[in-house]
């Protein structure tokens, strides 16, 4: 019976060990309309910061071990990939907006 409790405790802890990656939201229609060149540069910098946080969060720590024990690391891998894709998508959208809105001020 003690082994059962130990196994249940380990599974419970491993389920809680999925890393929480920062999420970058998609660019909204309101942002696309209202952001000026300076604000776009700030948002691009923030998104680069989110990408750096994702990289730092993915570093090896106890949650990596616990996540691997719980689901062979699949949950953490999916969470990282999703966060990275969202950040990359937001960055592309912001850069496209910058290229359209700020082209006249750059050249």
VENTAZI-V33349 format. One record per backbone hydrogen bond with DSSP energy under -1.0 kcal/mol. CO is the residue of the C=O (numbers start at 1). NH is the residue of the N-H. Records with the same first field share a line. If there is no record, write none. Layout:
CO = NH, NH
//
This chain:
1 = 5
2 = 6
3 = 7
4 = 8
5 = 9
6 = 10
7 = 11
8 = 12
9 = 13
10 = 14
11 = 15
12 = 16
28 = 32
29 = 33
30 = 34
31 = 35
36 = 40
37 = 41
38 = 42
39 = 43
40 = 44
41 = 45
42 = 46
43 = 47
44 = 48
45 = 49
46 = 50
47 = 51
48 = 52
49 = 53
50 = 54
51 = 55
52 = 56
53 = 57
54 = 58
56 = 59
61 = 65
62 = 66
63 = 67
64 = 68
65 = 69
66 = 70
67 = 71, 73
68 = 72
71 = 74
73 = 77
74 = 78
75 = 79
76 = 80
77 = 81
78 = 82
79 = 83
80 = 84
81 = 85
82 = 86
83 = 87
84 = 88
85 = 89
86 = 90
87 = 91
88 = 92
89 = 93
90 = 94
91 = 95
92 = 96
93 = 97
94 = 98
95 = 99
96 = 100
97 = 101
98 = 102
103 = 107
//
